[in-house]
C-alpha cells in the first residue's frame, strides 16, 4: 500500500523489484486536472498499479469555463477508456462540424475559414468541440475508485531514495506520501518541476514568463443569430482580437485578447465595469462584439494575464522515477485550444510506457521514453500556440481593400493592412497543414512527421517574415505562389489552391 507518515523522509519501505498484483507499482499523481485524472483512470484499470492523486484544493467546485477537446484529444480519450468517452459525449457540444474561422473585426466579413471537419473525417476521428470543465472533471471523479483522489493537501516538494526504490511526496501539511513513481500534473506553477530542476516555482528563474497578453472572458446564456451554424469566430483588427464561441445549450463564451503589461487588471480603472470598458476598447468593431458585450453581466466576466513557458527542449522532463506532464512542462497559449489536449496525449503515452514495465528497475527508462515520444510534438504545438497569438495581435490589421463605389477608394492601405490582405490566401493552406499535423500524431509512436512539420515550418516562417515586415514588399506578392511548395499535402489540391489565390487577387483588385 502507499506509505504515509507525518514528517519522515529519511526511511523508505522495502519493496521488491518485481511489479505484480501482490506488489503493485505505487503511482503518485500530483494534481487533479484533466491530464492527471485521465492518467489516473487509465492506470487504475491495471491490477498491477496502485494510484493516488494528490490535489491541493479542498473540494471540487463548479468553476472554470469550457475546455476545448480537439479531435486528437478525443481520439486519445476514446482509446484510453470508451466508457468515459461516451459519458463525455453526453455532455459535449461539437464545433468542428460547423463553420469556424477569422472575421474582419471592423467590416464584419469572413477573412479566412478553418476546415476542422475534413481532417477529422479523413481519419474517422470525432469532431472538435467543447465541454464544461466541471462536467469533465466530475465524469472522471465518478469513474475513479473511491478514495483514490486525496483533496486539500497539495505536493510542495519531493525526495527520492538514493539507495533503493521509492519517492516521497511532501505535502503542504507536512504529511509525507511514499510511492514508486511521482507524476507532476500540478500545472504551470508546478512544485514537482521546481524540485526536479532546483528552481523557484514563480518569478525569475522559474521559466514561466508573461506572454504580453491579458484576456477578458465572458460566459453567458445568449441567443446568437448564427446558433447551430457557426462554432467559433475570431475577429481580427489592429493590436487586439475578439473570439465568440458556441459552448452548447444556448450558452456562449467570448474572449477579448489585448496586449497589456502584466498586472493591468489591478492598475487600470474601470469605473463603469469591464463590459463598458471593452465596448470602448472595441469602438468601431463588429456589431456582434458589442451585442454580446452588452448582454454580458459584470459577474459573468473575468480577466486574467496569460503566462506560458518556452519549450523544455534542453531542460528535464524526467529525473529518476519522477516525470512532468501537461502545463507543468509545456504550458501554452490558449489560441489553438490544445493545452488540455496535449496533457491528455501525455497521459496516454505515460500509461502506455508504465503498462509494459515488469520491474521497478525499468521505470526510469520508461519515463525517458515518454519524454522522447512527446518532446518534439508538444514543443511544436507550444510554438504554434504562441505564433498564433503574436501574429494575430502584432501582425494583423484590418485588411486593405479597394472599393469601387463613387469612384475608387483605398481602405487601410498601410503596410499592415496590405500584409494582412496578402496573407489571406496563405492562411487556409497553413491551417490545413496545421490541423493535419495535429490530428496525425496523436499516438506519438514516432517523434514527429517530419514532412508535415517541414511544410508547417516553411509556411509558418513565411507568414512570420511577412507579418513582421522583414521581407521586401515585392517578396510579399511573390509568396502568393506558395502552393507549389505544398504539392501532395493531404487535403490540399494544387489547382484548387491556385484558383483560391487568383480569386483573392481579383477580390483585392476588383477592376482586373
HELIX and SHEET records of a PDB file:
HELIX    1   1 UNK A   34  UNK A   44  1                                  11    
HELIX    2   2 UNK A   71  UNK A   80  1                                  10    
HELIX    3   3 UNK A   82  UNK A   90  1                                   9    
HELIX    4   4 UNK A  116  UNK A  122  1                                   7    
HELIX    5   5 UNK A  133  UNK A  143  1                                  11    
HELIX    6   6 UNK A  191  UNK A  197  1                                   7    
HELIX    7   7 UNK A  264  UNK A  267  1                                   4    
HELIX    8   8 UNK A  274  UNK A  281  1                                   8    
HELIX    9   9 UNK A  287  UNK A  295  1                                   9    
HELIX   10  10 UNK A  298  UNK A  300  5                                   3    
HELIX   11  11 UNK A  327  UNK A  330  1                                   4    
HELIX   12  12 UNK A  334  UNK A  336  5                                   3    
HELIX   13  13 UNK A  339  UNK A  355  1                                  17    
HELIX   14  14 UNK A  360  UNK A  362  5                                   3    
HELIX   15  15 UNK A  363  UNK A  390  1                                  28    
HELIX   16  16 UNK A  391  UNK A  395  3                                   5    
HELIX   17  17 UNK A  415  UNK A  440  1                                  26    
HELIX   18  18 UNK A  450  UNK A  468  1                                  19    
HELIX   19  19 UNK A  473  UNK A  478  1                                   6    
HELIX   20  20 UNK A  479  UNK A  486  5                                   8    
HELIX   21  21 UNK A  494  UNK A  508  1                                  15    
SHEET    1   A 4 UNK A   3  UNK A   5  0                                        
SHEET    2   A 4 UNK A 176  UNK A 179 -1                                        
SHEET    3   A 4 UNK A 167  UNK A 171 -1                                        
SHEET    4   A 4 UNK A 155  UNK A 160 -1                                        
SHEET    1   B 6 UNK A 149  UNK A 150  0                                        
SHEET    2   B 6 UNK A  49  UNK A  54  1                                        
SHEET    3   B 6 UNK A  25  UNK A  30  1                                        
SHEET    4   B 6 UNK A 181  UNK A 184  1                                        
SHEET    5   B 6 UNK A 322  UNK A 324  1                                        
SHEET    6   B 6 UNK A 318  UNK A 319 -1                                        
SHEET    1   C 3 UNK A  66  UNK A  69  0                                        
SHEET    2   C 3 UNK A 129  UNK A 132 -1                                        
SHEET    3   C 3 UNK A  93  UNK A  94 -1                                        
SHEET    1   D 7 UNK A 110  UNK A 114  0                                        
SHEET    2   D 7 UNK A  99  UNK A 104 -1                                        
SHEET    3   D 7 UNK A 230  UNK A 237  1                                        
SHEET    4   D 7 UNK A 240  UNK A 248 -1                                        
SHEET    5   D 7 UNK A 251  UNK A 259 -1                                        
SHEET    6   D 7 UNK A 208  UNK A 221 -1                                        
SHEET    7   D 7 UNK A 301  UNK A 309 -1                                        
SHEET    1   E 2 UNK A 401  UNK A 404  0                                        
SHEET    2   E 2 UNK A 408  UNK A 411 -1                                        
END                                                                             
